Amino acid sequence: MSSNTKKRPRKEQQFFDDPAIDRLMGTVMALATEVFVLRSRLIALESQLAKSDLVDITHLSKSPDAVQSSVTKAEAKAYSEALLKPLLGLQDTLGAD
Amino acid sequence: METQEFEAAQDFLLAAKNYWTTTMYRTIKATYAELESGLQKSPDRPAKAIKALQKNTTYRYFAWLERHLQKMKYTGRYGLIPFHSERRGELLKSIKAKANDKYVPELQPDLPLPNYYKNIDTHQHPGGLWTDELAGIVYEYGARSTTPLLGDSHNDLHARLADLVADGTTYERILDMGCGFGKSTMPFVQRFPKAKVEGIDLSAPCLKLGSKTARKARKKNVHFQQMNVENTNYDDESFDLVTSTMLLHEIPPKAIKNVFDETFRVLKPGGRMVHLDFHVIPDEFHRFLHYGHSARNNEPYMRTLAELDLKQILSKKGFKNIELKQFAESENTDLKADDAWRFPWTTISATKPAN
């Protein structure tokens, strides 16, 4: 490997006059992705339910038990991190000036 | 992350990219035309229209999405990097060579890597194609949406180049420079079963995946090696055909000139080179978008390649029959219709004079 490696922090690319809009767009798109993942999951779930009598759909409306609640909390943590990370303007890759 | 979640998120991002490629592109194009028509005719009219377009709100969203859809594809919550990292063990096992395996790439762990290769995460691929053993697998998945409209027929692009190069000619030895994980190499392997094909690249993770692909296809007429395309280990006059696909736009002008020198050196007299890359740009509007892509996708040498006088450079190097031709990347591509964003695909071909 060459020793002449030059690693530099890269400047955030800005497309709007106010950089807050750039970052807010990141949050909006992360949220949009999450909504689609949920929709896709829901479609798959409903499809399975339609084929089977194993799940009582009315049960889904009730308050979750402890196990399910724990899963939901972990999910909320990961979700909020993904949702808010774009506001930090962190760069994931090396780029040219 | 479950596979279903990953696939749903990637489907969404690809659908968004398709919308960007078609509807948003057409909106930007129409906006540019409107801005230009409102200006008095003069040589700098396109430049003035572009300046106005840069302030246009839709254009700004177009530019934002170009950078960030790619970023999300790689490092979003359901990105390629977290998904593949969670499956590291099983994925590395899948490309590990077996005992007495004939399909093993020849690697050079001490090969010096050029700074231009190490200092930029090309395509916004975190860590580039050399720092992580999974990079080849991640890149293979990511490359499926390089040209989103091609969809499942993305491989057609490479097969079309092999068909174009064939043109009734047969080759004994073929060198595919910057072969990556072999996507550009394998169509030559299949198209010319009697030829011995060499694929070279700097990326060890990609070469391992390329060898796996060759093993799966049971193709023994291909050999992958880790080499710098600027300075290979091959003897003079070793090949009838030297080719590359999407290599030149990833290296700086000096390296491009070295590649042409190296191509000339390893070609047999009368041999042919064909590089498929991005070069012939029809007008200032398309040039503006192409340079924008160059900046937004961490591909700075895309712009410098477009600005080179390739005919003059190749002529000075001694090449003959130099041709720069627009290339339709799929059967359905209509170069004149221009109804969707696309790369300015160009074949850069020439021959080494016969003795």
Contacts between the chains, C-beta under 8 A, distances in Angstrom:
chain1	res1	chain2	res2	distance
A	1	B	110	7.8
A	1	B	112	6.3
A	1	B	113	6.0
A	1	B	118	7.9
A	2	B	112	4.8
A	2	B	113	6.3
A	2	B	114	7.3
A	2	B	115	6.2
A	2	B	118	7.3
A	4	B	115	5.8
A	5	B	115	6.7
A	5	B	118	5.5
A	5	B	119	7.0
A	6	B	115	6.6
A	6	B	119	5.5
A	7	B	119	7.2
A	8	B	119	7.8
A	13	B	67	5.7
A	13	B	295	7.6
A	13	B	296	6.6
A	15	B	60	4.8
A	15	B	61	7.8
A	15	B	63	4.8
A	15	B	64	4.3
A	15	B	67	7.6
A	16	B	60	5.6
A	16	B	64	7.4
A	22	B	64	6.5
A	25	B	61	7.8
A	25	B	64	5.7
A	25	B	68	7.0
A	26	B	68	6.3
A	29	B	16	8.0
A	29	B	68	6.4
A	29	B	69	7.8
A	29	B	72	6.4
A	30	B	72	7.4
A	30	B	76	6.6
A	30	B	77	6.8
A	32	B	12	7.4
A	33	B	9	5.1
A	33	B	12	5.6
A	33	B	13	6.9
A	33	B	72	6.8
A	33	B	76	6.4
A	33	B	77	7.2
A	33	B	78	6.5
A	34	B	77	7.4
A	36	B	8	6.2
A	36	B	9	6.9
A	36	B	11	7.8
A	36	B	12	4.1
A	37	B	5	5.1
A	37	B	8	4.8
A	37	B	9	5.2
A	37	B	12	7.5
A	37	B	78	6.6
A	39	B	8	7.9
A	40	B	4	7.1
A	40	B	5	7.9
A	40	B	8	3.5
A	40	B	11	7.5
A	41	B	4	7.0
A	41	B	5	7.1
A	41	B	8	7.2
A	44	B	4	6.6
A	78	B	77	7.0
A	79	B	77	7.9
A	81	B	77	8.0
A	82	B	76	7.1
A	82	B	77	3.6
A	92	B	71	6.3
A	92	B	74	6.9
A	92	B	75	4.3
A	92	B	124	7.3
A	92	B	126	5.2
A	93	B	71	7.6
A	93	B	74	7.6
A	93	B	75	7.9
A	93	B	121	3.5
A	93	B	124	4.6
A	93	B	125	6.9
A	93	B	126	5.2
A	93	B	298	5.9
A	94	B	119	6.2
A	94	B	120	5.4
A	94	B	121	4.2
A	94	B	128	7.5
A	94	B	298	7.2
A	95	B	120	6.3
A	95	B	121	6.7
A	95	B	124	7.6
A	95	B	298	4.2
A	96	B	120	5.8
A	96	B	295	7.4
A	96	B	298	6.5
A	96	B	300	3.6
